[in-house]
Amino acid sequence: CTQTLVSAMDGEPSETKDVLLEIIAEVGGPTALETLGDAAMSSDPRMQDTSSRLLGKWNGVEAAPVLLDLAKSAPAEKYQIRALRGYIGLARKFAMPNPERAKMCQSALSAASRIDEKKLVLDVMKLHPSHATLKLAKQAKQDPDLTDAATATAEEITKKLRAKGIVVKD
């Protein structure tokens, strides 16, 4: 189904492509994800906008690699920020093993150029405390822009872990 919709985009004006991208996103699946990722990297600003918006709302962790790639290389900064926020949202709301979440948080911190997104990552770590996110919060203290926020995050994670009876070394 998605492939038929993708084929229908050929030669169509931007307005029609936008509608088809919306439908493709609703259908979902790997082909839809790939199509939206390609559209976000296209030379058409309208397709970049539509596809990055749709990817930012994607409801599954399978979008993480596409969003992270866009966060690093989308054609415009606003789309990079949108993609990074979508990526952070995936780390925040989906169940996953603690090491995987910490890896996503590390990737997001590395990709983030603005303090706002870095603080969103710290919020994810506070929401999902683990030894891995504690280690990452301690590392984040090295960033001069994050020292205070990362210290507070590390303290909160430590408190939550201890409240669960998990041993935390200082």
GUKOL-385154 format. One line per field, with one value per atom (N, C-alpha, C): residue number from 1; residue in three letters; atom name; x, y, z. Coordinates in nm, 2 decimals, always signed. Layout:
BEGIN
num	[NUM, ...]
residu	[ALA, ...]
atome	[CA, ...]
xx	[X, ...]
yy	[Y, ...]
zz	[Z, ...]
***
This chain:
BEGIN
num	[1, 1, 1, 2, 2, 2, 3, 3, 3, 4, 4, 4, 5, 5, 5, 6, 6, 6, 7, 7, 7, 8, 8, 8, 9, 9, 9, 10, 10, 10, 11, 11, 11, 12, 12, 12, 13, 13, 13, 14, 14, 14, 15, 15, 15, 16, 16, 16, 17, 17, 17, 18, 18, 18, 19, 19, 19, 20, 20, 20, 21, 21, 21, 22, 22, 22, 23, 23, 23, 24, 24, 24, 25, 25, 25, 26, 26, 26, 27, 27, 27, 28, 28, 28, 29, 29, 29, 30, 30, 30, 31, 31, 31, 32, 32, 32, 33, 33, 33, 34, 34, 34, 35, 35, 35, 36, 36, 36, 37, 37, 37, 38, 38, 38, 39, 39, 39, 40, 40, 40, 41, 41, 41, 42, 42, 42, 43, 43, 43, 44, 44, 44, 45, 45, 45, 46, 46, 46, 47, 47, 47, 48, 48, 48, 49, 49, 49, 50, 50, 50, 51, 51, 51, 52, 52, 52, 53, 53, 53, 54, 54, 54, 55, 55, 55, 56, 56, 56, 57, 57, 57, 58, 58, 58, 59, 59, 59, 60, 60, 60, 61, 61, 61, 62, 62, 62, 63, 63, 63, 64, 64, 64, 65, 65, 65, 66, 66, 66, 67, 67, 67, 68, 68, 68, 69, 69, 69, 70, 70, 70, 71, 71, 71, 72, 72, 72, 73, 73, 73, 74, 74, 74, 75, 75, 75, 76, 76, 76, 77, 77, 77, 78, 78, 78, 79, 79, 79, 80, 80, 80, 81, 81, 81, 82, 82, 82, 83, 83, 83, 84, 84, 84, 85, 85, 85, 86, 86, 86, 87, 87, 87, 88, 88, 88, 89, 89, 89, 90, 90, 90, 91, 91, 91, 92, 92, 92, 93, 93, 93, 94, 94, 94, 95, 95, 95, 96, 96, 96, 97, 97, 97, 98, 98, 98, 99, 99, 99, 100, 100, 100, 101, 101, 101, 102, 102, 102, 103, 103, 103, 104, 104, 104, 105, 105, 105, 106, 106, 106, 107, 107, 107, 108, 108, 108, 109, 109, 109, 110, 110, 110, 111, 111, 111, 112, 112, 112, 113, 113, 113, 114, 114, 114, 115, 115, 115, 116, 116, 116, 117, 117, 117, 118, 118, 118, 119, 119, 119, 120, 120, 120, 121, 121, 121, 122, 122, 122, 123, 123, 123, 124, 124, 124, 125, 125, 125, 126, 126, 126, 127, 127, 127, 128, 128, 128, 129, 129, 129, 130, 130, 130, 131, 131, 131, 132, 132, 132, 133, 133, 133, 134, 134, 134, 135, 135, 135, 136, 136, 136, 137, 137, 137, 138, 138, 138, 139, 139, 139, 140, 140, 140, 141, 141, 141, 142, 142, 142, 143, 143, 143, 144, 144, 144, 145, 145, 145, 146, 146, 146, 147, 147, 147, 148, 148, 148, 149, 149, 149, 150, 150, 150, 151, 151, 151, 152, 152, 152, 153, 153, 153, 154, 154, 154, 155, 155, 155, 156, 156, 156, 157, 157, 157, 158, 158, 158, 159, 159, 159, 160, 160, 160, 161, 161, 161, 162, 162, 162, 163, 163, 163, 164, 164, 164, 165, 165, 165, 166, 166, 166, 167, 167, 167, 168, 168, 168, 169, 169, 169, 170, 170, 170]
residu	[CYS, CYS, CYS, THR, THR, THR, GLN, GLN, GLN, THR, THR, THR, LEU, LEU, LEU, VAL, VAL, VAL, SER, SER, SER, ALA, ALA, ALA, MET, MET, MET, ASP, ASP, ASP, GLY, GLY, GLY, GLU, GLU, GLU, PRO, PRO, PRO, SER, SER, SER, GLU, GLU, GLU, THR, THR, THR, LYS, LYS, LYS, ASP, ASP, ASP, VAL, VAL, VAL, LEU, LEU, LEU, LEU, LEU, LEU, GLU, GLU, GLU, ILE, ILE, ILE, ILE, ILE, ILE, ALA, ALA, ALA, GLU, GLU, GLU, VAL, VAL, VAL, GLY, GLY, GLY, GLY, GLY, GLY, PRO, PRO, PRO, THR, THR, THR, ALA, ALA, ALA, LEU, LEU, LEU, GLU, GLU, GLU, THR, THR, THR, LEU, LEU, LEU, GLY, GLY, GLY, ASP, ASP, ASP, ALA, ALA, ALA, ALA, ALA, ALA, MET, MET, MET, SER, SER, SER, SER, SER, SER, ASP, ASP, ASP, PRO, PRO, PRO, ARG, ARG, ARG, MET, MET, MET, GLN, GLN, GLN, ASP, ASP, ASP, THR, THR, THR, SER, SER, SER, SER, SER, SER, ARG, ARG, ARG, LEU, LEU, LEU, LEU, LEU, LEU, GLY, GLY, GLY, LYS, LYS, LYS, TRP, TRP, TRP, ASN, ASN, ASN, GLY, GLY, GLY, VAL, VAL, VAL, GLU, GLU, GLU, ALA, ALA, ALA, ALA, ALA, ALA, PRO, PRO, PRO, VAL, VAL, VAL, LEU, LEU, LEU, LEU, LEU, LEU, ASP, ASP, ASP, LEU, LEU, LEU, ALA, ALA, ALA, LYS, LYS, LYS, SER, SER, SER, ALA, ALA, ALA, PRO, PRO, PRO, ALA, ALA, ALA, GLU, GLU, GLU, LYS, LYS, LYS, TYR, TYR, TYR, GLN, GLN, GLN, ILE, ILE, ILE, ARG, ARG, ARG, ALA, ALA, ALA, LEU, LEU, LEU, ARG, ARG, ARG, GLY, GLY, GLY, TYR, TYR, TYR, ILE, ILE, ILE, GLY, GLY, GLY, LEU, LEU, LEU, ALA, ALA, ALA, ARG, ARG, ARG, LYS, LYS, LYS, PHE, PHE, PHE, ALA, ALA, ALA, MET, MET, MET, PRO, PRO, PRO, ASN, ASN, ASN, PRO, PRO, PRO, GLU, GLU, GLU, ARG, ARG, ARG, ALA, ALA, ALA, LYS, LYS, LYS, MET, MET, MET, CYS, CYS, CYS, GLN, GLN, GLN, SER, SER, SER, ALA, ALA, ALA, LEU, LEU, LEU, SER, SER, SER, ALA, ALA, ALA, ALA, ALA, ALA, SER, SER, SER, ARG, ARG, ARG, ILE, ILE, ILE, ASP, ASP, ASP, GLU, GLU, GLU, LYS, LYS, LYS, LYS, LYS, LYS, LEU, LEU, LEU, VAL, VAL, VAL, LEU, LEU, LEU, ASP, ASP, ASP, VAL, VAL, VAL, MET, MET, MET, LYS, LYS, LYS, LEU, LEU, LEU, HIS, HIS, HIS, PRO, PRO, PRO, SER, SER, SER, HIS, HIS, HIS, ALA, ALA, ALA, THR, THR, THR, LEU, LEU, LEU, LYS, LYS, LYS, LEU, LEU, LEU, ALA, ALA, ALA, LYS, LYS, LYS, GLN, GLN, GLN, ALA, ALA, ALA, LYS, LYS, LYS, GLN, GLN, GLN, ASP, ASP, ASP, PRO, PRO, PRO, ASP, ASP, ASP, LEU, LEU, LEU, THR, THR, THR, ASP, ASP, ASP, ALA, ALA, ALA, ALA, ALA, ALA, THR, THR, THR, ALA, ALA, ALA, THR, THR, THR, ALA, ALA, ALA, GLU, GLU, GLU, GLU, GLU, GLU, ILE, ILE, ILE, THR, THR, THR, LYS, LYS, LYS, LYS, LYS, LYS, LEU, LEU, LEU, ARG, ARG, ARG, ALA, ALA, ALA, LYS, LYS, LYS, GLY, GLY, GLY, ILE, ILE, ILE, VAL, VAL, VAL, VAL, VAL, VAL, LYS, LYS, LYS, ASP, ASP, ASP]
atome	[N, CA, C, N, CA, C, N, CA, C, N, CA, C, N, CA, C, N, CA, C, N, CA, C, N, CA, C, N, CA, C, N, CA, C, N, CA, C, N, CA, C, N, CA, C, N, CA, C, N, CA, C, N, CA, C, N, CA, C, N, CA, C, N, CA, C, N, CA, C, N, CA, C, N, CA, C, N, CA, C, N, CA, C, N, CA, C, N, CA, C, N, CA, C, N, CA, C, N, CA, C, N, CA, C, N, CA, C, N, CA, C, N, CA, C, N, CA, C, N, CA, C, N, CA, C, N, CA, C, N, CA, C, N, CA, C, N, CA, C, N, CA, C, N, CA, C, N, CA, C, N, CA, C, N, CA, C, N, CA, C, N, CA, C, N, CA, C, N, CA, C, N, CA, C, N, CA, C, N, CA, C, N, CA, C, N, CA, C, N, CA, C, N, CA, C, N, CA, C, N, CA, C, N, CA, C, N, CA, C, N, CA, C, N, CA, C, N, CA, C, N, CA, C, N, CA, C, N, CA, C, N, CA, C, N, CA, C, N, CA, C, N, CA, C, N, CA, C, N, CA, C, N, CA, C, N, CA, C, N, CA, C, N, CA, C, N, CA, C, N, CA, C, N, CA, C, N, CA, C, N, CA, C, N, CA, C, N, CA, C, N, CA, C, N, CA, C, N, CA, C, N, CA, C, N, CA, C, N, CA, C, N, CA, C, N, CA, C, N, CA, C, N, CA, C, N, CA, C, N, CA, C, N, CA, C, N, CA, C, N, CA, C, N, CA, C, N, CA, C, N, CA, C, N, CA, C, N, CA, C, N, CA, C, N, CA, C, N, CA, C, N, CA, C, N, CA, C, N, CA, C, N, CA, C, N, CA, C, N, CA, C, N, CA, C, N, CA, C, N, CA, C, N, CA, C, N, CA, C, N, CA, C, N, CA, C, N, CA, C, N, CA, C, N, CA, C, N, CA, C, N, CA, C, N, CA, C, N, CA, C, N, CA, C, N, CA, C, N, CA, C, N, CA, C, N, CA, C, N, CA, C, N, CA, C, N, CA, C, N, CA, C, N, CA, C, N, CA, C, N, CA, C, N, CA, C, N, CA, C, N, CA, C, N, CA, C, N, CA, C, N, CA, C, N, CA, C, N, CA, C, N, CA, C, N, CA, C, N, CA, C, N, CA, C, N, CA, C, N, CA, C, N, CA, C, N, CA, C, N, CA, C, N, CA, C, N, CA, C, N, CA, C, N, CA, C, N, CA, C, N, CA, C, N, CA, C, N, CA, C, N, CA, C, N, CA, C, N, CA, C, N, CA, C, N, CA, C, N, CA, C, N, CA, C]
xx	[+0.08, +0.00, +0.09, +0.19, +0.27, +0.35, +0.40, +0.47, +0.39, +0.26, +0.17, +0.15, +0.14, +0.13, +0.26, +0.38, +0.51, +0.52, +0.47, +0.48, +0.39, +0.28, +0.18, +0.24, +0.34, +0.40, +0.48, +0.53, +0.61, +0.54, +0.61, +0.56, +0.44, +0.40, +0.29, +0.34, +0.25, +0.29, +0.31, +0.38, +0.41, +0.28, +0.17, +0.05, +0.00, +0.01, -0.04, +0.06, +0.19, +0.29, +0.27, +0.23, +0.20, +0.09, -0.02, -0.13, -0.09, -0.02, +0.03, +0.12, +0.21, +0.30, +0.22, +0.11, +0.03, -0.04, -0.08, -0.14, -0.04, +0.08, +0.19, +0.23, +0.23, +0.26, +0.16, +0.03, -0.08, -0.07, -0.03, -0.02, +0.10, +0.21, +0.32, +0.40, +0.49, +0.58, +0.71, +0.80, +0.93, +0.94, +0.86, +0.86, +0.82, +0.72, +0.67, +0.78, +0.84, +0.95, +1.07, +1.10, +1.21, +1.17, +1.04, +0.99, +0.99, +0.95, +0.95, +1.09, +1.18, +1.32, +1.38, +1.35, +1.40, +1.34, +1.21, +1.14, +1.20, +1.23, +1.29, +1.42, +1.49, +1.62, +1.62, +1.49, +1.48, +1.51, +1.51, +1.54, +1.41, +1.30, +1.17, +1.14, +1.15, +1.12, +0.99, +0.89, +0.76, +0.76, +0.82, +0.83, +0.92, +1.03, +1.11, +1.03, +0.94, +0.86, +0.76, +0.69, +0.58, +0.64, +0.74, +0.80, +0.86, +0.93, +1.00, +0.89, +0.79, +0.68, +0.62, +0.59, +0.53, +0.63, +0.75, +0.85, +0.86, +0.85, +0.85, +0.74, +0.63, +0.51, +0.51, +0.61, +0.61, +0.59, +0.51, +0.47, +0.54, +0.67, +0.74, +0.89, +0.97, +1.11, +1.18, +1.12, +1.18, +1.22, +1.16, +1.19, +1.32, +1.37, +1.49, +1.61, +1.65, +1.77, +1.74, +1.62, +1.59, +1.59, +1.53, +1.52, +1.66, +1.74, +1.88, +1.96, +1.95, +2.02, +1.97, +1.84, +1.79, +1.84, +1.84, +1.89, +2.03, +2.11, +2.25, +2.26, +2.17, +2.20, +2.08, +1.97, +1.86, +1.90, +1.84, +1.88, +1.87, +1.79, +1.77, +1.77, +1.82, +1.83, +1.70, +1.59, +1.46, +1.42, +1.45, +1.42, +1.51, +1.63, +1.72, +1.67, +1.63, +1.57, +1.44, +1.36, +1.23, +1.26, +1.36, +1.39, +1.45, +1.54, +1.60, +1.50, +1.40, +1.30, +1.21, +1.18, +1.11, +1.19, +1.32, +1.41, +1.41, +1.42, +1.41, +1.28, +1.17, +1.04, +1.03, +1.09, +1.09, +1.16, +1.27, +1.35, +1.27, +1.18, +1.10, +0.99, +0.91, +0.78, +0.78, +0.88, +0.87, +0.95, +0.90, +0.97, +1.08, +1.20, +1.32, +1.42, +1.51, +1.61, +1.69, +1.73, +1.80, +1.93, +2.01, +2.13, +2.09, +1.98, +1.94, +1.89, +1.81, +1.77, +1.89, +1.98, +2.10, +2.18, +2.19, +2.25, +2.18, +2.05, +1.97, +1.99, +2.00, +2.02, +2.16, +2.26, +2.39, +2.40, +2.33, +2.33, +2.26, +2.15, +2.08, +2.16, +2.23, +2.32, +2.43, +2.49, +2.59, +2.54, +2.42, +2.36, +2.30, +2.28, +2.21, +2.31, +2.27, +2.36, +2.30, +2.17, +2.11, +2.08, +2.09, +2.07, +1.93, +1.83, +1.69, +1.68, +1.74, +1.73, +1.81, +1.93, +2.01, +1.93, +1.86, +1.78, +1.67, +1.61, +1.51, +1.56, +1.68, +1.75, +1.77, +1.81, +1.82, +1.69, +1.58, +1.45, +1.41, +1.45, +1.43, +1.50, +1.63, +1.71, +1.65, +1.59, +1.52, +1.40, +1.33, +1.21, +1.23, +1.35, +1.38, +1.52, +1.52, +1.65, +1.71, +1.84, +1.91, +2.06, +2.14, +2.28, +2.34, +2.28, +2.33, +2.30, +2.18, +2.15, +2.22, +2.24, +2.32, +2.46, +2.52, +2.66, +2.66, +2.56, +2.55, +2.53, +2.45, +2.42, +2.55, +2.63, +2.76, +2.85, +2.85, +2.93, +2.89, +2.76, +2.70, +2.74, +2.78, +2.83, +2.95, +3.02, +3.14, +3.11, +2.99, +2.94, +2.91, +2.99, +2.97, +2.83, +2.75, +2.62, +2.52, +2.56, +2.48, +2.52, +2.63, +2.68, +2.57, +2.50, +2.40, +2.28, +2.23, +2.12, +2.16, +2.28, +2.32, +2.35, +2.40, +2.42, +2.29, +2.19, +2.06, +2.00, +2.02, +1.97, +2.03, +2.16, +2.24, +2.19, +2.16, +2.11, +1.97, +1.89, +1.75, +1.75, +1.84, +1.84, +1.89, +1.99, +2.05, +1.94, +1.87, +1.76, +1.65, +1.61, +1.51, +1.56, +1.69, +1.74, +1.75, +1.79, +1.80, +1.67, +1.57, +1.43, +1.37, +1.43, +1.39, +1.48, +1.57, +1.66, +1.77, +1.80, +1.92, +2.04, +2.15, +2.27, +2.34, +2.37, +2.44, +2.57, +2.68, +2.80, +2.82, +2.87, +2.90, +3.02]
yy	[-0.12, +0.00, +0.13, +0.13, +0.24, +0.26, +0.16, +0.17, +0.23, +0.20, +0.25, +0.40, +0.44, +0.59, +0.66, +0.60, +0.66, +0.68, +0.58, +0.59, +0.70, +0.72, +0.82, +0.96, +0.98, +1.11, +1.16, +1.07, +1.11, +1.21, +1.32, +1.43, +1.51, +1.49, +1.56, +1.69, +1.79, +1.92, +1.90, +1.99, +1.98, +1.96, +2.03, +2.02, +1.87, +1.81, +1.67, +1.58, +1.60, +1.52, +1.53, +1.65, +1.67, +1.58, +1.58, +1.49, +1.35, +1.31, +1.17, +1.13, +1.23, +1.20, +1.18, +1.26, +1.24, +1.10, +1.06, +0.92, +0.82, +0.83, +0.74, +0.73, +0.84, +0.83, +0.76, +0.77, +0.70, +0.55, +0.51, +0.37, +0.31, +0.38, +0.34, +0.23, +0.17, +0.07, +0.11, +0.02, +0.06, +0.14, +0.11, +0.19, +0.33, +0.35, +0.48, +0.56, +0.49, +0.56, +0.60, +0.51, +0.55, +0.66, +0.66, +0.76, +0.90, +0.90, +1.03, +1.08, +0.99, +1.03, +1.08, +1.02, +1.07, +1.21, +1.22, +1.35, +1.46, +1.43, +1.53, +1.58, +1.50, +1.54, +1.59, +1.60, +1.65, +1.79, +1.84, +1.99, +2.07, +2.01, +2.08, +2.12, +2.25, +2.29, +2.25, +2.24, +2.20, +2.05, +1.97, +1.83, +1.81, +1.89, +1.89, +1.92, +2.02, +2.06, +1.95, +1.91, +1.81, +1.68, +1.63, +1.50, +1.50, +1.61, +1.62, +1.64, +1.70, +1.71, +1.58, +1.50, +1.37, +1.27, +1.28, +1.19, +1.23, +1.35, +1.40, +1.34, +1.30, +1.25, +1.10, +1.03, +0.89, +0.82, +0.71, +0.65, +0.51, +0.51, +0.38, +0.41, +0.33, +0.35, +0.31, +0.25, +0.22, +0.35, +0.46, +0.59, +0.65, +0.59, +0.66, +0.68, +0.58, +0.60, +0.71, +0.72, +0.82, +0.96, +0.97, +1.10, +1.14, +1.05, +1.09, +1.14, +1.07, +1.11, +1.25, +1.27, +1.41, +1.51, +1.48, +1.57, +1.62, +1.53, +1.57, +1.63, +1.60, +1.64, +1.69, +1.72, +1.78, +1.91, +1.95, +2.07, +2.20, +2.21, +2.33, +2.31, +2.40, +2.39, +2.36, +2.42, +2.40, +2.25, +2.19, +2.05, +1.96, +2.00, +1.93, +1.93, +2.04, +2.06, +1.97, +1.98, +1.91, +1.76, +1.71, +1.57, +1.53, +1.61, +1.58, +1.57, +1.66, +1.66, +1.53, +1.49, +1.37, +1.25, +1.25, +1.14, +1.13, +1.25, +1.25, +1.20, +1.24, +1.19, +1.04, +0.98, +0.83, +0.77, +0.83, +0.78, +0.80, +0.90, +0.94, +0.84, +0.81, +0.75, +0.60, +0.54, +0.40, +0.31, +0.20, +0.10, +0.04, +0.03, -0.02, -0.06, -0.14, -0.17, -0.05, -0.04, +0.08, +0.11, +0.02, +0.05, +0.12, +0.07, +0.12, +0.27, +0.29, +0.43, +0.52, +0.47, +0.56, +0.59, +0.49, +0.51, +0.62, +0.61, +0.71, +0.85, +0.85, +0.98, +1.04, +0.95, +0.99, +1.04, +0.97, +1.02, +1.15, +1.17, +1.30, +1.41, +1.39, +1.49, +1.52, +1.43, +1.45, +1.53, +1.50, +1.57, +1.71, +1.74, +1.86, +1.98, +2.09, +2.21, +2.31, +2.29, +2.39, +2.34, +2.42, +2.39, +2.33, +2.38, +2.34, +2.19, +2.14, +2.00, +1.91, +1.97, +1.89, +1.88, +1.98, +1.97, +1.87, +1.86, +1.76, +1.62, +1.60, +1.47, +1.44, +1.54, +1.52, +1.49, +1.55, +1.51, +1.37, +1.32, +1.17, +1.09, +1.13, +1.05, +1.05, +1.16, +1.16, +1.08, +1.08, +1.00, +0.85, +0.81, +0.67, +0.64, +0.65, +0.63, +0.49, +0.49, +0.36, +0.39, +0.29, +0.31, +0.38, +0.33, +0.39, +0.54, +0.58, +0.72, +0.80, +0.74, +0.81, +0.84, +0.74, +0.76, +0.87, +0.87, +0.97, +1.11, +1.12, +1.25, +1.30, +1.21, +1.25, +1.30, +1.24, +1.28, +1.41, +1.44, +1.56, +1.68, +1.66, +1.77, +1.84, +1.77, +1.83, +1.94, +1.94, +2.05, +2.17, +2.28, +2.40, +2.45, +2.43, +2.48, +2.39, +2.27, +2.18, +2.14, +2.20, +2.15, +2.15, +2.26, +2.26, +2.17, +2.17, +2.08, +1.94, +1.90, +1.76, +1.72, +1.81, +1.77, +1.74, +1.83, +1.80, +1.67, +1.64, +1.52, +1.40, +1.40, +1.29, +1.27, +1.38, +1.37, +1.31, +1.35, +1.29, +1.15, +1.11, +0.97, +0.88, +0.93, +0.86, +0.84, +0.94, +0.94, +0.83, +0.84, +0.74, +0.60, +0.58, +0.44, +0.39, +0.47, +0.43, +0.40, +0.48, +0.46, +0.32, +0.27, +0.14, +0.03, +0.07, -0.03, -0.07, +0.01, -0.02, +0.05, -0.02, +0.03, +0.12, +0.24, +0.34, +0.38, +0.37, +0.42, +0.56, +0.64, +0.78, +0.81]
zz	[+0.00, +0.00, +0.00, +0.09, +0.10, -0.03, -0.09, -0.22, -0.33, -0.33, -0.43, -0.40, -0.28, -0.25, -0.28, -0.25, -0.29, -0.44, -0.51, -0.66, -0.71, -0.64, -0.68, -0.66, -0.58, -0.56, -0.68, -0.76, -0.88, -0.97, -0.99, -1.08, -1.02, -0.90, -0.84, -0.78, -0.77, -0.71, -0.56, -0.49, -0.35, -0.26, -0.30, -0.22, -0.22, -0.33, -0.34, -0.27, -0.28, -0.21, -0.06, -0.01, +0.13, +0.18, +0.10, +0.14, +0.14, +0.04, +0.03, +0.14, +0.18, +0.30, +0.43, +0.44, +0.56, +0.56, +0.45, +0.44, +0.46, +0.40, +0.42, +0.57, +0.64, +0.78, +0.86, +0.82, +0.89, +0.86, +0.74, +0.71, +0.80, +0.81, +0.89, +0.82, +0.90, +0.85, +0.80, +0.77, +0.73, +0.60, +0.51, +0.38, +0.41, +0.49, +0.52, +0.59, +0.69, +0.76, +0.67, +0.58, +0.48, +0.39, +0.35, +0.26, +0.33, +0.45, +0.53, +0.55, +0.58, +0.60, +0.47, +0.36, +0.23, +0.20, +0.23, +0.20, +0.29, +0.41, +0.50, +0.45, +0.37, +0.32, +0.18, +0.12, -0.01, -0.02, -0.15, -0.17, -0.16, -0.14, -0.14, +0.01, +0.04, +0.18, +0.23, +0.15, +0.19, +0.24, +0.16, +0.19, +0.32, +0.33, +0.45, +0.57, +0.56, +0.68, +0.71, +0.61, +0.64, +0.69, +0.63, +0.67, +0.80, +0.83, +0.97, +1.08, +1.05, +1.14, +1.17, +1.06, +1.08, +1.15, +1.12, +1.18, +1.33, +1.36, +1.50, +1.59, +1.52, +1.59, +1.58, +1.51, +1.49, +1.62, +1.62, +1.74, +1.76, +1.75, +1.76, +1.76, +1.84, +1.85, +1.72, +1.63, +1.50, +1.42, +1.46, +1.40, +1.45, +1.56, +1.63, +1.54, +1.46, +1.37, +1.27, +1.21, +1.11, +1.18, +1.29, +1.36, +1.40, +1.45, +1.49, +1.37, +1.26, +1.14, +1.10, +1.10, +1.06, +1.16, +1.29, +1.39, +1.36, +1.30, +1.27, +1.13, +1.04, +0.90, +0.82, +0.88, +0.81, +0.74, +0.63, +0.56, +0.63, +0.73, +0.80, +0.95, +1.03, +1.17, +1.24, +1.19, +1.26, +1.24, +1.13, +1.11, +1.20, +1.21, +1.30, +1.45, +1.49, +1.63, +1.64, +1.54, +1.55, +1.55, +1.47, +1.47, +1.60, +1.66, +1.79, +1.90, +1.90, +2.00, +1.98, +1.86, +1.83, +1.88, +1.86, +1.91, +2.06, +2.13, +2.27, +2.32, +2.25, +2.29, +2.29, +2.19, +2.18, +2.31, +2.34, +2.46, +2.59, +2.59, +2.71, +2.72, +2.62, +2.63, +2.61, +2.55, +2.52, +2.61, +2.64, +2.73, +2.65, +2.72, +2.66, +2.77, +2.74, +2.84, +2.88, +3.01, +3.06, +2.97, +2.93, +2.85, +2.72, +2.66, +2.53, +2.55, +2.66, +2.68, +2.71, +2.79, +2.82, +2.69, +2.60, +2.47, +2.39, +2.39, +2.32, +2.38, +2.51, +2.58, +2.54, +2.54, +2.51, +2.36, +2.27, +2.13, +2.12, +2.20, +2.19, +2.25, +2.36, +2.41, +2.31, +2.25, +2.15, +2.03, +1.99, +1.87, +1.91, +2.03, +2.07, +2.07, +2.01, +2.01, +2.10, +2.14, +2.23, +2.37, +2.46, +2.60, +2.63, +2.56, +2.58, +2.55, +2.44, +2.41, +2.51, +2.55, +2.65, +2.78, +2.82, +2.94, +2.93, +2.81, +2.78, +2.80, +2.76, +2.78, +2.93, +3.00, +3.15, +3.21, +3.16, +3.21, +3.19, +3.07, +3.04, +3.14, +3.17, +3.26, +3.40, +3.44, +3.57, +3.58, +3.47, +3.46, +3.46, +3.40, +3.39, +3.46, +3.59, +3.66, +3.65, +3.63, +3.63, +3.65, +3.67, +3.69, +3.56, +3.44, +3.32, +3.30, +3.34, +3.32, +3.43, +3.55, +3.65, +3.60, +3.54, +3.49, +3.38, +3.30, +3.19, +3.25, +3.35, +3.42, +3.48, +3.54, +3.60, +3.49, +3.37, +3.26, +3.21, +3.21, +3.16, +3.24, +3.36, +3.45, +3.39, +3.30, +3.24, +3.14, +3.09, +3.00, +3.08, +3.06, +3.14, +3.15, +3.04, +3.03, +3.11, +3.14, +3.21, +3.35, +3.40, +3.53, +3.64, +3.66, +3.77, +3.74, +3.62, +3.59, +3.59, +3.54, +3.55, +3.69, +3.77, +3.91, +3.98, +3.96, +4.01, +3.96, +3.83, +3.77, +3.84, +3.85, +3.92, +4.06, +4.13, +4.27, +4.27, +4.18, +4.18, +4.14, +4.04, +4.00, +4.12, +4.19, +4.30, +4.41, +4.44, +4.54, +4.50, +4.37, +4.32, +4.32, +4.29, +4.29, +4.43, +4.52, +4.66, +4.72, +4.68, +4.73, +4.68, +4.57, +4.52, +4.58, +4.67, +4.73, +4.65, +4.55, +4.46, +4.52, +4.53, +4.58, +4.48, +4.53, +4.44, +4.51, +4.44, +4.49, +4.45, +4.55, +4.52, +4.45]
***
